[in-house]
Amino acid sequence: MNLIISFILVIICAIIAVPFLKVKWKGVVVFSAIVINVILSGYFAVNSLLGLNYDFLFSGSYITGLIHIKIDALSAWFIIILNLIFITGGFYGLFYMKSYKNMQNKLSIHCIAFILLYGALISVCVIQNSIAFLIAWEILALSAFLTIIFENEKMATIQAGINYLIQSHISIVFLMIGFMWVAHKTGSYDFSAITQYASANNGNASIVLFLCFFVSFAIKAGLVPFHTWLPYAHPAAPSHISGIMSGVIVKIGIYGILRMLLLIKPDFITIGYFILFISIVSGLYGVMLAIIQHNLKKLLAYHSIENIGIIGIGIGIGCVGIGSGNQIIASLGFAGAMLHTLNHALFKSVLFYTAGNVYQATHTLNIEHLGGLIKKMPQTTILFLISAIAICGIPPFNGFISEFLIYTGLYQWLKDAGLFSSITVVVSVLSLVMIGGLAMLCFTKAFGIIFLGNARKTFTHEIKEVSFLQLLPIYTITFLIICIGLFPKLFLTLLYKPVALFTNIDSVSVTPFYGQAFDIMQPISIVMWIFVILIFVVYVVRQLITGKRVSPIQPTWGCGYVAPTSKLQYTASSYVKSYNKIFGMFLINSKKETEIHGIFPDKAHLETHPYDKIEKWLIDNPIRAYKSFMGRFLFLQNGKLQFYLLYGIIFIVSIICVPLFYEKFCQLIDFLKRL
Amino acid sequence: MLSLLLILIAAFFFTGIIIRTKSIASGRKGPGIFQPIKDVNRLFKKGAVYSETTSFVFQIAPTIYFASVVMAMLVVPFGHSKGLISFNGDFIFFAYVLALGKFFSIISAMDTGSSFEGMGASREALFSMFAEPAFFVLMGSLALLTGQTSFQEIFQDLHLGSYISYALTTLATFVLVMIAMIENSRMPIDDPKTHLELTMVHEVMILDNSGFDLGLILTTGYLKFAIYGALIVNLFIGSIDYQYAIPMFFVIQFLMAVSIGLIESFMARFRMNHNAQFIVVLTSVSLLIFFGVLLMLGKFI
């Protein structure tokens, strides 16, 4: 209890202190406040992963009733992810924001919003009271908004921020509907009331209730078709915020979905198939759009949608597993989903931070303008490369481990599947493989174009590596990425308790990973080691044999052409051109081009703007229709005071008269009836 | 362990046989069967030239490409005998570890900054992306049929009982052969002997490699062929005794090499922009296998 109060006090003290400090100290104070809070919350989280559950009751107010705070294994898992990303992100931010140090007021707001964001995220993970939860959720939305719009002098940033703000409020509306529904029926704001109500009304009511929450959390998580805020907000925010957003803010949606699954316990099979379907669509659609992006951060943002899809596939499998009473599938699915949540938080934040490094060095994020950064920023390049391999789910890094769990879950499911479920499995496997393949296409493009080859554009300023301290947090996360890849069992042991929360449903007492399912990770870690050693051995052999030979350095083979320029290189668009042709029907890629004419051609020009089809259909078109409908009433707003007075009078008169008329009308009807 | 030895031996002869078949089919005398091995051997002894554009990625990529294929080779079983490594879901590892090699060969091509190599990289990435689903669905349907999830158990339990299963294995063989062709950039997909950089796929990616690295890449190609050959053999040998299975292995590998040689002699390469559609056909064939399995298991009723 005391620890929780000190957690809140630390945040409040930091917020009060920040405006009065010098620029240099603002960041330091906020970061140290976060470190203290990370230790406090980490203490609870680690204990609860080891088996201790915490329950606290705050007196709250008259409106909220008792505020119940519970730290169970699920909260603990997400708190650990949050802490990891915030501590590294905060540290990275300290250095990233140095270039903005003359904007004192903006920095104050940013710092306050940053620590509020942290506090709100942790609170969302532990609060078990609807109203307090909504307040934390709102603080989360607003503080995230403030951090996104740091560069608010740019129009695009403000637009992205407002887009985010609107969508997160739509999410809040759905949450409120859900909470009010439960509170209306049971009279209690505590989360346990949700379980009560759902178990009393098992069936359609609980499914609808779950869907209500699901939509709200899916908006936060960025599942298709609720994803449209994400590709705008991520590029607009400063890089450490993008990393944190993709790493944890989006994951809070996943937390919410998992929490509601625990609370509502809906018809797991139906919900499982539903989540699977939406996640498959998200995964495929996210990566398909990612490939055609030119802006590095936007590309990464679409990859978040894809990875949320993979996590969702895990959750879907887990749900079906619970529904059909198969504990192996359930534990594999949930373990895969939760491990991928951690994994994605790790490699995506590294990718965003390295993107930030690239932006700081070159002042551009347009992939087509970059090239050859490997020679100027070797450390950033290696870090990006490792995460790029990890995000494609390729061994020996962490992405493979979680995808392997999900695959194993799918193939285990196949063992006793009926017709419908085996087709579902095949569709899921197909889409997972496609996601992997497309991700590989996307990241070979991004990595190849940005870091390899020659520079495509000459910059007037010098491009150099960022400072070591700025790289330090990225190294730390990369170390974790490698660790999870090489010691997967260690991290899966941590997942025992969170997964057991789900698999112990219906009081089936089995250990979370029993039998084969558990043995699965043992050989994987051995295999990973063999693989790493093998690569090392082959490389050493190569060095031994070729080491003494002189290798002349020559220009790249140009097929006989002797005057190559960097413009002759393959570009990102040409790299994905054949992909564009094949998948063209799912994409919008508006093109402007002037073709080459004549024997001595003049200038040629090509410009492409990728756009999102779902956004066009689901958001832009309805809004346009709504606008044109509302436009018909525009004549009412004619700017003349007399008319506005008239409206007021009409309004007052009608308020008085309508009930009168209604009464008379009723009397008339009565009279007619009596006749 | 046994499979490892057999694959190594098969890899030794495989490409030689293809080349020999091609030369006989076109009425030439042609090089001996060991010529490819001799070539590789000579390459290993040579020095290399590096492009000034390239970085360390270019230098480590062939190593990783080679290691990934060796790693994939370790999980391939032979009949009763497991591969050196065998666990549940090892075929997932098989496909993904090959993907790492591909990832590196693609980025090493991009590393040279050459437009040709970028073109090859783009094609390779796209084609291999389309080929992977076919492999996963194929293995998934075999897993469904046998109720197992590791290479060795799947192949061991795969009994050729009914007519449907013969049809299925034929289709599976077709899919595996075609995947092998795609993975190795062979005829209907790619023409390794073309001399125009614009129409190559895999060969254009390694234009700038030379010496030891090129030797590694070529060796990797030979190994890959033998690995897929071994997978096909595994479809048939099931639980046959070794004294029959081992000769069968060599016969099937030989037949596969000869048929690849024949295909390359009598077939033209597909148009590049139709390749993707062709590869997607593979996925539908493997879906056919999947429905066949469902039919066999009586899940339709």
Chai-1 contact restraints between the chains, C-beta under 6 A:
chainA,res_idxA,chainB,res_idxB,connection_type,confidence,min_distance_angstrom,max_distance_angstrom,comment,restraint_id
A,I374,B,S55,contact,1.0,0.0,6.0,A-B,restraint_1
A,I394,B,Y96,contact,1.0,0.0,6.0,A-B,restraint_2
A,I394,B,A99,contact,1.0,0.0,6.0,A-B,restraint_3
A,I394,B,L100,contact,1.0,0.0,6.0,A-B,restraint_4
A,P395,B,Y96,contact,1.0,0.0,6.0,A-B,restraint_5
A,P395,B,V97,contact,1.0,0.0,6.0,A-B,restraint_6
A,F400,B,Y96,contact,1.0,0.0,6.0,A-B,restraint_7
A,F404,B,I92,contact,1.0,0.0,6.0,A-B,restraint_8
A,Y407,B,I92,contact,1.0,0.0,6.0,A-B,restraint_9
A,T408,B,G89,contact,1.0,0.0,6.0,A-B,restraint_10
A,Y411,B,A143,contact,1.0,0.0,6.0,A-B,restraint_11
A,Y411,B,T149,contact,1.0,0.0,6.0,A-B,restraint_12
A,L414,B,L144,contact,1.0,0.0,6.0,A-B,restraint_13
A,K415,B,G147,contact,1.0,0.0,6.0,A-B,restraint_14
A,L419,B,K299,contact,1.0,0.0,6.0,A-B,restraint_15
A,V426,B,F290,contact,1.0,0.0,6.0,A-B,restraint_16
A,V429,B,F136,contact,1.0,0.0,6.0,A-B,restraint_17
A,V429,B,G140,contact,1.0,0.0,6.0,A-B,restraint_18
A,L430,B,P133,contact,1.0,0.0,6.0,A-B,restraint_19
A,V433,B,E132,contact,1.0,0.0,6.0,A-B,restraint_20
A,V433,B,P133,contact,1.0,0.0,6.0,A-B,restraint_21
A,V433,B,F136,contact,1.0,0.0,6.0,A-B,restraint_22
A,G437,B,M129,contact,1.0,0.0,6.0,A-B,restraint_23
A,G437,B,E132,contact,1.0,0.0,6.0,A-B,restraint_24
A,L441,B,A125,contact,1.0,0.0,6.0,A-B,restraint_25
A,L441,B,M129,contact,1.0,0.0,6.0,A-B,restraint_26
A,T444,B,I106,contact,1.0,0.0,6.0,A-B,restraint_27
A,T444,B,I107,contact,1.0,0.0,6.0,A-B,restraint_28
A,T444,B,A125,contact,1.0,0.0,6.0,A-B,restraint_29
A,F447,B,I107,contact,1.0,0.0,6.0,A-B,restraint_30
A,G448,B,I107,contact,1.0,0.0,6.0,A-B,restraint_31
A,G448,B,M110,contact,1.0,0.0,6.0,A-B,restraint_32
A,L452,B,M110,contact,1.0,0.0,6.0,A-B,restraint_33
A,L452,B,D111,contact,1.0,0.0,6.0,A-B,restraint_34
A,G453,B,G113,contact,1.0,0.0,6.0,A-B,restraint_35
A,N454,B,T53,contact,1.0,0.0,6.0,A-B,restraint_36
A,N454,B,G113,contact,1.0,0.0,6.0,A-B,restraint_37
A,Q516,B,N88,contact,1.0,0.0,6.0,A-B,restraint_38
A,I520,B,N88,contact,1.0,0.0,6.0,A-B,restraint_39
A,P523,B,F87,contact,1.0,0.0,6.0,A-B,restraint_40
A,V527,B,I85,contact,1.0,0.0,6.0,A-B,restraint_41
A,F531,B,M71,contact,1.0,0.0,6.0,A-B,restraint_42
A,L534,B,A67,contact,1.0,0.0,6.0,A-B,restraint_43
A,I535,B,I64,contact,1.0,0.0,6.0,A-B,restraint_44
A,I535,B,A67,contact,1.0,0.0,6.0,A-B,restraint_45
A,V538,B,T63,contact,1.0,0.0,6.0,A-B,restraint_46
A,V538,B,F66,contact,1.0,0.0,6.0,A-B,restraint_47
A,V538,B,A67,contact,1.0,0.0,6.0,A-B,restraint_48
A,Y539,B,T63,contact,1.0,0.0,6.0,A-B,restraint_49
A,R542,B,T63,contact,1.0,0.0,6.0,A-B,restraint_50
A,T546,B,F212,contact,1.0,0.0,6.0,A-B,restraint_51
A,R549,B,G47,contact,1.0,0.0,6.0,A-B,restraint_52
A,S551,B,G47,contact,1.0,0.0,6.0,A-B,restraint_53
A,S551,B,A48,contact,1.0,0.0,6.0,A-B,restraint_54
A,S551,B,Y50,contact,1.0,0.0,6.0,A-B,restraint_55
A,P552,B,V49,contact,1.0,0.0,6.0,A-B,restraint_56
A,I553,B,Y50,contact,1.0,0.0,6.0,A-B,restraint_57
A,I553,B,E52,contact,1.0,0.0,6.0,A-B,restraint_58
A,Q554,B,V49,contact,1.0,0.0,6.0,A-B,restraint_59
A,P555,B,E52,contact,1.0,0.0,6.0,A-B,restraint_60
A,T556,B,S51,contact,1.0,0.0,6.0,A-B,restraint_61
A,T556,B,T53,contact,1.0,0.0,6.0,A-B,restraint_62
A,T556,B,T112,contact,1.0,0.0,6.0,A-B,restraint_63
A,T556,B,G113,contact,1.0,0.0,6.0,A-B,restraint_64
A,T556,B,S114,contact,1.0,0.0,6.0,A-B,restraint_65
A,T556,B,D208,contact,1.0,0.0,6.0,A-B,restraint_66
A,W557,B,L207,contact,1.0,0.0,6.0,A-B,restraint_67
A,W557,B,D208,contact,1.0,0.0,6.0,A-B,restraint_68
A,C559,B,E197,contact,1.0,0.0,6.0,A-B,restraint_69
A,L568,B,S115,contact,1.0,0.0,6.0,A-B,restraint_70
A,Q569,B,G113,contact,1.0,0.0,6.0,A-B,restraint_71
A,Q569,B,S115,contact,1.0,0.0,6.0,A-B,restraint_72
A,Y570,B,S115,contact,1.0,0.0,6.0,A-B,restraint_73
A,Y570,B,G118,contact,1.0,0.0,6.0,A-B,restraint_74
A,Y575,B,S122,contact,1.0,0.0,6.0,A-B,restraint_75
A,S578,B,L126,contact,1.0,0.0,6.0,A-B,restraint_76
A,Y579,B,L126,contact,1.0,0.0,6.0,A-B,restraint_77
A,I582,B,A276,contact,1.0,0.0,6.0,A-B,restraint_78
